[in-house]
Amino acid sequence: QLQASGGGLVQAGGSLRLSCAASGTIFSISVMGWYRQAPGKQRELVATLSSGGSTNYADSVKGRFLISRDNPKNTVYLQMNSLKPEDTAVYYCNAAIQYYRGSYYTGHWGQGTLVTVSS
C-alpha cells in the first residue's frame, strides 16, 4: 500500500515536497515514481527513480523537480520548485514492489494528492 502526502495550494514560483511511503512486508522495491493528472488530461509521467539511482524526468519539470528516495523507509519524495500554474494536478506515486525473494514485482498506485498552483 502506498500513502502519498504533501500536496496543497501554493503560489506560482513556490515550492512543495511530496512524500509517498510504501507499507507492509516488503522485500524490495525497484522503480518508484510520480505521475500526475490534470483536469481533462491523461495521466502523465513526472519522474521515476530506480533502486540503482537512475532517474527519468518529464521535459516539463527538468531543472525544477527533484526525485529522491529513502530505501530503508520505502519512501519516495518529489521536491517541486519554481512551480507553475500548469503544474496543477493530482499527483500519484507508483512503486514496483517485490514482497519476497524470487517473487514478481507488483505495481502499486498511491491515492493521489492534489497540487494547486495559483498565478
TIVOKE-809195 format. One record per residue (C-alpha): residue number from 1; residue in one letter; x, y, z. Coordinates in Angstrom, 2 decimals, m for minus. Layout:
BEGIN
PT  num  residuo        X        Y        Z
PT  NUM        a        X        Y        Z
...
This chain:
BEGIN
PT  num  residuo        X        Y        Z
PT    1        q     0.00     0.00     0.00
PT    2        l     1.23     3.47    m0.89
PT    3        q     0.33     6.57     1.09
PT    4        a     1.05     9.94    m0.50
PT    5        s     1.10    13.29     1.24
PT    6        g     2.35    16.84     0.88
PT    7        g     0.02    18.37    m1.67
PT    8        g    m1.61    21.73    m1.21
PT    9        l    m2.10    25.23    m2.55
PT   10        v     0.95    27.30    m3.45
PT   11        q     1.61    30.45    m5.42
PT   12        a     3.49    30.36    m8.68
PT   13        g     7.21    30.29    m8.03
PT   14        g     6.76    28.47    m4.75
PT   15        s     7.80    25.00    m3.64
PT   16        l     6.20    21.85    m2.31
PT   17        r     7.57    18.49    m1.26
PT   18        l     5.55    15.34    m1.82
PT   19        s     6.14    12.12     0.06
PT   20        c     4.96     8.60    m0.59
PT   21        a     5.56     5.70     1.76
PT   22        a     5.07     2.03     1.00
PT   23        s     3.82    m0.05     3.88
PT   24        g     3.55    m3.75     4.63
PT   25        t     6.03    m6.60     4.49
PT   26        i     8.29    m5.67     1.59
PT   27        f    11.38    m7.46     0.33
PT   28        s    12.46    m4.83    m2.17
PT   29        i    11.22    m2.01    m4.38
PT   30        s    12.65    m1.46    m7.85
PT   31        v    11.29     1.68    m9.50
PT   32        m     9.44     4.39    m7.59
PT   33        g     7.96     7.37    m9.31
PT   34        w     5.48    10.17    m9.58
PT   35        y     2.79    10.76   m12.17
PT   36        r     0.20    13.49   m12.44
PT   37        q    m3.20    14.03   m13.96
PT   38        a    m4.57    17.46   m14.67
PT   39        p    m8.31    18.04   m15.18
PT   40        g    m9.39    16.78   m18.58
PT   41        k    m5.99    15.30   m19.36
PT   42        q    m4.40    11.88   m19.28
PT   43        r    m2.10    10.78   m16.51
PT   44        e     1.50    11.55   m17.37
PT   45        l     4.91    10.66   m16.03
PT   46        v     6.62    13.27   m13.88
PT   47        a     9.70    11.45   m12.61
PT   48        t    10.96     7.99   m11.78
PT   49        l    13.88     6.71    m9.76
PT   50        s    15.23     3.18    m9.88
PT   51        s    16.77     1.31    m6.98
PT   52        g    20.10     1.77    m8.71
PT   53        g    19.75     5.53    m8.81
PT   54        s    18.71     6.08   m12.42
PT   55        t    16.29     8.94   m12.89
PT   56        n    13.89     9.92   m15.61
PT   57        y    12.10    13.28   m15.74
PT   58        a     9.44    14.74   m17.94
PT   59        d    10.87    17.57   m20.02
PT   60        s     8.39    19.97   m18.47
PT   61        v     9.83    19.51   m14.97
PT   62        k    13.53    19.09   m15.67
PT   63        g    15.58    21.52   m13.62
PT   64        r    12.66    22.30   m11.31
PT   65        f    11.69    18.97    m9.73
PT   66        l    13.93    16.51    m7.91
PT   67        i    13.00    12.93    m7.10
PT   68        s    14.71    11.08    m4.26
PT   69        r    14.08     8.04    m2.11
PT   70        d    14.85     6.67     1.32
PT   71        n    15.20     2.94     0.79
PT   72        p    15.13     1.84     4.46
PT   73        k    11.88     3.78     4.85
PT   74        n    10.47     2.60     1.49
PT   75        t     9.66     6.23     0.76
PT   76        v     9.95     8.35    m2.35
PT   77        y     9.96    12.14    m2.40
PT   78        l     9.33    14.78    m5.02
PT   79        q    10.77    18.21    m4.35
PT   80        m     8.96    20.67    m6.59
PT   81        n    10.47    24.12    m7.04
PT   82        s     9.58    27.09    m9.24
PT   83        l     6.05    25.80    m9.52
PT   84        k     3.87    26.98   m12.37
PT   85        p     0.08    27.03   m12.76
PT   86        e     0.41    24.30   m15.36
PT   87        d     1.82    22.00   m12.66
PT   88        t    m1.65    21.94   m11.10
PT   89        a    m2.77    18.31   m10.99
PT   90        v    m3.41    15.32    m8.81
PT   91        y    m0.05    13.68    m8.21
PT   92        y     0.13     9.91    m7.87
PT   93        c     3.04     7.86    m6.65
PT   94        n     3.85     4.48    m8.09
PT   95        a     6.12     1.67    m6.98
PT   96        a     7.09    m1.78    m8.21
PT   97        i     7.20    m3.94    m5.08
PT   98        q     8.65    m7.38    m4.50
PT   99        y     7.11    m8.97    m1.42
PT  100        y     9.52   m11.88    m1.01
PT  101        r    12.72   m13.10    m2.62
PT  102        g    12.08   m14.54    m6.05
PT  103        s     8.56   m13.19    m6.42
PT  104        y     7.41   m10.95    m9.23
PT  105        y     7.35    m7.20    m8.82
PT  106        t     3.83    m5.83    m8.46
PT  107        g     2.92    m2.28    m9.42
PT  108        h     1.00    m0.15    m6.94
PT  109        w    m0.51     3.31    m7.05
PT  110        g    m0.97     5.74    m4.20
PT  111        q    m4.25     7.52    m3.62
PT  112        g    m3.18    10.81    m5.16
PT  113        t    m2.51    14.20    m3.64
PT  114        l    m3.74    17.46    m5.12
PT  115        v    m1.29    20.21    m6.00
PT  116        t    m2.78    23.57    m6.93
PT  117        v    m0.55    26.37    m8.16
PT  118        s    m2.14    29.80    m8.30
PT  119        s    m0.95    32.51   m10.67
